[in-house]
Amino acid sequence: MRIKEHVNSNLAIPPGEYLAAIIAEFGMTKKELAGRMNRPAPKLSAIFTGAKAITPETALQLEKVVGVPAHIWTGLEVEYRLTLVRNREVQELQRLHEQSQLVSKYCYPDLARAGFVSRKTKASDKVLELQHFFGVTDLRNIPELNRYQAAFRQGSGKRSPEATAAWLRIGELQAQKTQVTAFNKQKLHKTLTDIRGLTRLNPEKFISKLRQSLSNSGIVLVLCPHLPRTYLQGAIFWLGQSKAVLMLSMRGRWADIFWFSLFHELGHLLLHSKKMIILEDENNIEKSQPEIEADNFAANYWIPVSEYKKFLKAGLFYAEAINAFADKLNIHPGIVVGRLQHDGYLEAAWQNKLRSKFPADFADGFQTT
C-alpha cells in the first residue's frame, strides 16, 4: 500500500485572497461580487481578510458566480483554519520553551512536594503548572505584578527573587481561602496579652488558639516552611483593606525566634502603612527605620525595658534565675535566653537547654489560620 505524503505549509493564506485574485482577473469589483451574490458588501469583505469563514452556503454561491467548485472553497477554508491552529500551537510551544528555563528558579520540586503543583517531567508541563500556581499566562509577567515586586526589587546576593515570589504566592493562596474578621487595631492590642501566655505551651496546644486570636483581629497567619534561597523570617502584606497576611518561615524552628518574629510582624501592622509589603531578611544588617521600630516593639513587648534593666543589673544569668525571670513575665525562658544571646550577654550555645525547637513537621502542609 502506498502512502501519499502531504506537505503542510505554515503560511496561513485566507481563501479570500484567492477569491480577490479571481475576481480581479474577471474585472469584477468586490462590490459587484456582493451584488451578484445578493450579500451585503461589508459582510462579504470579512471573507477577503479571513475574519469570516466561507460556509458551505457561501461556497455554493461562489460556485455559481465565479465558477470554482464549492468543495474547493470549503477545502481551502479548512486548510486555512488548520494552519492557523498549527501556528498557534507552535507559537505556544515556543513560548513554553522560552519560559522553561525559569522553572528551577521558582523552586518547582519544593512546590511539588507540598502539593501546590503536580509532579511533572516535561519542562513545558512544569511551566503550565507554574502558570496555574501564580495565576499568570506567562511566567515572565511575574516580576511586574505588584504583589511580588518587592521580591524582585529587594532581591540581592544569595536571595532568589523568584523563590521569594513563590513563597509569597503560597501565603497569598492560603489567605485567599481563609475567612477572618476585618482588621482591627484595637482588637489586636487587646489580644497581645493573651498571646503572651501561649509561649509556655507546646505547639499542638497553642497553635489553634493563636490562629483564632489573630483571626479575630483580621489577620491570616501562614506558617510556611523555608524555601531554598529565600532566607526569610517573615513577611507582611494585605489582601484588600481589611485582611492582613502574616507569613512566618519555620527556618531553624527555634521557638524564641518564632515568637520574636511574630511580634516583629505584628509591630509592623500596628505601626506602619497598609501599602507596605514587608519582607524580613534574616541577613538584613542595615535596617530601615520601620524595621528598627518593629524590632523595638517586639523586644519591649516580651521583656519590658525596665524589667530587662533590673535583670541585667543583677547579672544572674544562670538557669534558675532565667527561669524565675521568665515566670515573672509569664513567657517561655527560651525567649529570655534568646534576648541575652542576641545582646551579647550569653554565648550563642550557652543555656540552649532552656531554648526549645518546634517539631520538624510543625509547618507541614503550609498551615494557616
C-alpha positions as CSV (number, residue, x, y, z in Angstrom):
1,M,0.0,0.0,0.0
2,R,1.4,3.4,-1.0
3,I,1.0,6.3,1.4
4,K,0.8,9.7,-0.1
5,E,2.9,12.3,1.7
6,H,1.1,15.6,2.3
7,V,3.2,18.6,3.0
8,N,1.6,21.3,5.2
9,S,2.6,24.9,4.8
10,N,2.9,27.1,7.8
11,L,1.8,30.1,5.8
12,A,-1.9,30.7,6.6
13,I,-3.5,32.3,3.5
14,P,-7.2,33.0,3.8
15,P,-9.3,31.8,0.9
16,G,-10.5,35.3,0.4
17,E,-7.1,36.2,-1.1
18,Y,-7.6,33.6,-3.8
19,L,-11.2,35.0,-4.4
20,A,-9.8,38.5,-4.7
21,A,-7.3,37.3,-7.4
22,I,-10.0,35.5,-9.3
23,I,-12.5,38.4,-9.5
24,A,-9.6,40.7,-10.4
25,E,-9.0,38.5,-13.5
26,F,-12.7,38.8,-14.3
27,G,-12.5,42.6,-14.0
28,M,-15.1,42.3,-11.2
29,T,-15.1,44.6,-8.1
30,K,-15.8,43.4,-4.6
31,K,-19.0,45.5,-4.6
32,E,-20.1,43.8,-7.9
33,L,-19.4,40.4,-6.4
34,A,-21.5,41.2,-3.4
35,G,-24.4,42.3,-5.7
36,R,-24.2,39.1,-7.8
37,M,-24.3,37.1,-4.6
38,N,-27.1,39.2,-3.1
39,R,-24.9,39.7,0.0
40,P,-24.1,43.0,1.9
41,A,-20.7,44.2,0.9
42,P,-19.4,44.9,4.4
43,K,-20.2,41.3,5.5
44,L,-18.5,39.9,2.4
45,S,-15.4,42.0,2.9
46,A,-14.7,39.9,6.1
47,I,-14.3,36.9,3.9
48,F,-11.5,38.5,2.0
49,T,-9.5,39.1,5.2
50,G,-10.2,35.7,6.7
51,A,-12.1,37.3,9.6
52,K,-15.2,35.4,8.5
53,A,-15.2,31.7,7.3
54,I,-16.5,30.6,3.9
55,T,-19.5,28.4,4.9
56,P,-20.9,25.7,2.6
57,E,-23.8,28.0,1.6
58,T,-21.3,30.8,0.6
59,A,-19.2,28.2,-1.3
60,L,-22.2,27.2,-3.3
61,Q,-22.9,30.8,-4.1
62,L,-19.3,31.4,-5.2
63,E,-19.5,28.3,-7.4
64,K,-22.4,29.9,-9.3
65,V,-20.8,33.3,-9.6
66,V,-17.1,32.6,-10.3
67,G,-17.3,29.0,-11.5
68,V,-14.9,27.5,-8.9
69,P,-16.5,24.3,-7.4
70,A,-17.9,24.6,-3.9
71,H,-15.7,21.8,-2.5
72,I,-12.6,23.8,-3.5
73,W,-13.7,26.8,-1.4
74,T,-14.6,24.6,1.6
75,G,-11.3,22.7,1.3
76,L,-9.3,26.0,1.2
77,E,-11.2,27.2,4.3
78,V,-10.5,24.0,6.3
79,E,-6.8,24.1,5.3
80,Y,-6.6,27.8,6.3
81,R,-8.2,27.2,9.7
82,L,-6.0,24.1,10.4
83,T,-2.9,26.1,9.5
84,L,-3.9,28.9,12.0
85,V,-4.3,26.3,14.8
86,R,-1.0,24.6,13.9
87,N,0.8,28.0,14.0
88,R,-0.8,28.9,17.4
89,E,0.3,25.5,18.8
90,V,3.9,26.1,17.5
91,Q,3.9,29.6,19.0
92,E,2.6,28.3,22.3
93,L,5.3,25.6,22.4
94,Q,7.9,28.2,21.7
95,R,6.6,30.4,24.5
96,L,6.6,27.5,26.9
97,H,10.2,26.6,25.8
98,E,11.3,30.2,26.5
99,Q,9.8,30.1,30.0
100,S,11.1,26.6,30.8
101,Q,14.5,28.0,31.9
102,L,12.7,29.8,34.7
103,V,11.2,26.6,36.2
104,S,14.1,25.8,38.5
105,K,14.2,29.3,39.9
106,Y,10.7,29.1,41.2
107,C,11.5,26.1,43.5
108,Y,9.4,23.6,41.5
109,P,10.5,20.5,43.4
110,D,9.6,22.1,46.7
111,L,6.2,23.3,45.5
112,A,5.5,19.8,44.1
113,R,6.4,18.1,47.4
114,A,4.0,20.5,49.2
115,G,1.2,19.8,46.6
116,F,1.0,23.2,45.1
117,V,1.9,22.0,41.7
118,S,1.8,18.5,40.2
119,R,4.9,16.3,39.7
120,K,5.8,16.6,36.0
121,T,8.8,15.5,34.0
122,K,8.4,17.6,30.8
123,A,9.6,21.2,31.1
124,S,6.6,22.5,29.2
125,D,4.2,20.8,31.6
126,K,6.1,22.3,34.6
127,V,5.7,25.8,33.0
128,L,1.9,25.2,32.7
129,E,1.7,24.1,36.3
130,L,3.6,27.2,37.5
131,Q,1.4,29.5,35.3
132,H,-1.6,28.0,37.1
133,F,0.0,28.3,40.5
134,F,0.8,32.0,40.0
135,G,-2.3,32.7,38.0
136,V,-0.5,34.1,35.0
137,T,-0.4,33.4,31.3
138,D,3.4,33.9,31.1
139,L,6.0,33.4,33.9
140,R,7.8,36.5,32.6
141,N,4.9,38.6,33.8
142,I,5.5,37.8,37.5
143,P,8.2,40.5,38.2
144,E,5.8,43.2,37.1
145,L,3.0,42.2,39.4
146,N,2.6,44.4,42.5
147,R,2.4,41.5,45.0
148,Y,5.9,40.3,44.0
149,Q,7.7,43.5,43.0
150,A,9.2,43.7,46.5
151,A,10.8,40.3,46.0
152,F,12.5,41.4,42.7
153,R,13.3,44.9,43.9
154,Q,15.0,43.7,47.1
155,G,16.4,40.5,45.7
156,S,20.2,40.6,46.1
157,G,23.1,38.5,47.0
158,K,22.1,34.9,47.8
159,R,18.4,35.5,47.9
160,S,16.4,34.5,44.8
161,P,13.6,36.9,43.9
162,E,11.9,34.1,42.0
163,A,11.9,31.8,45.1
164,T,10.8,34.7,47.3
165,A,7.9,35.3,44.9
166,A,6.9,31.6,45.1
167,W,7.0,31.8,48.9
168,L,4.8,34.9,48.9
169,R,2.3,33.2,46.5
170,I,1.9,30.4,49.0
171,G,0.8,32.9,51.6
172,E,-1.5,34.7,49.0
173,L,-3.2,31.4,48.0
174,Q,-3.7,30.3,51.6
175,A,-5.0,33.7,52.7
176,Q,-7.5,33.9,49.8
177,K,-9.3,30.8,51.1
178,T,-9.2,31.8,54.8
179,Q,-12.1,33.8,56.3
180,V,-11.2,36.4,59.0
181,T,-13.0,39.4,60.5
182,A,-12.0,42.8,59.3
183,F,-8.6,44.0,60.6
184,N,-9.0,46.0,63.9
185,K,-6.0,47.5,65.7
186,Q,-7.9,47.9,68.9
187,K,-8.8,44.1,69.0
188,L,-5.2,43.3,68.2
189,H,-3.9,45.4,71.1
190,K,-6.2,43.6,73.4
191,T,-5.2,40.1,72.3
192,L,-1.5,40.7,72.7
193,T,-1.6,39.8,76.4
194,D,-3.5,36.6,75.8
195,I,-0.8,35.6,73.3
196,R,2.0,36.0,75.9
197,G,1.0,33.0,77.9
198,L,0.9,30.8,74.8
199,T,4.7,30.7,74.6
200,R,4.8,28.3,77.5
201,L,2.6,25.7,75.7
202,N,3.6,23.0,73.2
203,P,2.8,23.8,69.6
204,E,-0.1,21.4,69.4
205,K,-1.8,23.2,72.2
206,F,-1.1,26.9,71.3
207,I,-1.3,26.9,67.6
208,S,-5.1,26.8,67.3
209,K,-5.5,29.4,70.0
210,L,-3.0,31.7,68.3
211,R,-4.8,31.2,64.9
212,Q,-8.1,32.1,66.4
213,S,-6.8,35.2,68.3
214,L,-5.2,36.6,65.2
215,S,-8.2,35.7,63.0
216,N,-10.5,37.7,65.4
217,S,-8.2,40.7,64.7
218,G,-8.3,40.4,60.9
219,I,-5.0,38.6,60.4
220,V,-4.3,35.4,58.5
221,L,-1.3,33.6,59.9
222,V,0.6,31.5,57.4
223,L,3.3,29.2,58.8
224,C,5.4,28.3,55.8
225,P,8.5,26.1,55.6
226,H,11.6,27.8,54.3
227,L,12.0,27.6,50.6
228,P,15.6,27.3,49.2
229,R,17.4,30.6,48.5
230,T,14.8,32.8,50.2
231,Y,16.4,33.3,53.7
232,L,13.3,35.0,55.0
233,Q,12.0,35.0,58.6
234,G,8.6,36.5,57.7
235,A,6.5,38.9,55.6
236,I,3.5,41.2,55.9
237,F,1.2,42.1,53.1
238,W,-2.5,42.9,52.6
239,L,-5.4,41.4,50.6
240,G,-7.6,44.4,50.2
241,Q,-8.0,46.9,53.0
242,S,-9.3,44.6,55.7
243,K,-7.3,41.3,55.6
244,A,-3.7,41.3,56.7
245,V,-1.5,38.3,55.9
246,L,1.3,37.5,58.3
247,M,3.8,34.9,57.0
248,L,6.4,33.2,59.1
249,S,9.2,30.9,57.8
250,M,9.9,27.9,60.0
251,R,13.6,28.1,59.1
252,G,15.6,26.8,62.2
253,R,12.4,26.0,64.1
254,W,13.7,27.9,67.3
255,A,10.6,28.8,69.4
256,D,12.0,32.1,70.7
257,I,12.8,33.3,67.1
258,F,9.3,32.3,66.1
259,W,7.7,34.4,68.9
260,F,10.0,37.4,68.3
261,S,9.4,37.3,64.5
262,L,5.6,37.0,65.2
263,F,5.6,40.2,67.3
264,H,8.0,41.9,64.9
265,E,5.4,41.5,62.2
266,L,2.6,42.5,64.5
267,G,4.5,45.6,65.2
268,H,4.5,46.5,61.5
269,L,0.7,46.0,61.4
270,L,0.3,48.3,64.4
271,L,2.8,50.9,63.5
272,H,3.1,51.1,59.7
273,S,1.2,51.7,56.4
274,K,-1.1,49.1,54.8
275,K,0.6,49.9,51.5
276,M,3.8,48.3,52.5
277,I,4.8,44.8,51.5
278,I,7.5,43.9,54.1
279,L,10.0,41.1,53.7
280,E,12.1,40.2,56.7
281,D,15.5,39.1,55.6
282,E,17.5,37.2,58.3
283,N,20.7,38.7,57.0
284,N,19.4,42.3,56.9
285,I,22.2,44.2,58.6
286,E,21.4,47.8,57.6
287,K,17.9,48.1,59.0
288,S,15.4,50.8,57.9
289,Q,13.5,52.9,60.5
290,P,10.4,50.7,60.2
291,E,12.5,47.6,60.9
292,I,14.1,49.2,63.9
293,E,10.7,50.3,65.2
294,A,9.3,46.7,64.7
295,D,12.3,45.2,66.5
296,N,11.9,47.5,69.4
297,F,8.2,46.8,69.6
298,A,8.8,43.0,69.8
299,A,11.7,43.2,72.2
300,N,10.0,45.5,74.6
301,Y,6.8,43.6,74.5
302,W,8.3,40.3,75.6
303,I,10.7,41.9,78.0
304,P,9.8,45.4,79.1
305,V,12.8,47.8,79.2
306,S,12.5,48.5,83.0
307,E,12.4,44.8,83.9
308,Y,15.3,44.0,81.5
309,K,17.5,46.6,83.0
310,K,16.9,45.3,86.5
311,F,17.7,41.7,85.4
312,L,20.9,42.8,83.6
313,K,22.0,44.8,86.7
314,A,21.6,41.8,88.9
315,G,23.9,39.9,86.5
316,L,22.4,36.4,87.4
317,F,22.4,34.6,84.1
318,Y,22.2,31.0,85.4
319,A,19.3,28.7,84.6
320,E,17.4,29.1,87.9
321,A,17.5,32.9,87.7
322,I,16.4,32.9,84.0
323,N,13.5,30.6,84.8
324,A,12.4,32.7,87.6
325,F,12.6,35.9,85.5
326,A,10.6,34.2,82.7
327,D,8.0,33.0,85.2
328,K,7.6,36.6,86.4
329,L,7.0,37.8,82.8
330,N,4.8,34.8,82.0
331,I,6.9,33.8,79.0
332,H,9.0,30.8,78.0
333,P,12.6,31.0,79.3
334,G,13.9,30.5,75.8
335,I,12.8,34.0,74.9
336,V,14.9,35.4,77.7
337,V,17.9,33.3,76.6
338,G,17.5,34.3,73.0
339,R,17.4,38.0,74.1
340,L,20.5,37.6,76.2
341,Q,22.3,35.8,73.4
342,H,21.3,38.5,70.9
343,D,22.5,41.3,73.1
344,G,25.8,39.5,73.8
345,Y,25.3,38.6,77.4
346,L,25.4,34.9,76.8
347,E,27.4,32.8,74.3
348,A,25.4,31.5,71.4
349,A,25.5,27.9,72.6
350,W,25.1,28.6,76.3
351,Q,21.9,27.6,78.1
352,N,20.4,26.2,74.9
353,K,18.7,23.6,77.0
354,L,16.3,26.4,78.0
355,R,15.5,27.1,74.4
356,S,13.2,24.8,72.5
357,K,12.6,23.8,68.9
358,F,9.4,23.1,67.2
359,P,9.0,19.6,65.6
360,A,10.3,19.2,62.1
361,D,6.8,18.7,60.8
362,F,5.4,21.8,62.6
363,A,4.7,23.7,59.4
364,D,4.0,20.7,57.1
365,G,1.1,21.4,54.8
366,F,1.7,25.2,55.0
367,Q,-0.6,25.8,57.9
368,T,-2.9,28.9,58.1
369,T,-5.4,30.4,60.4
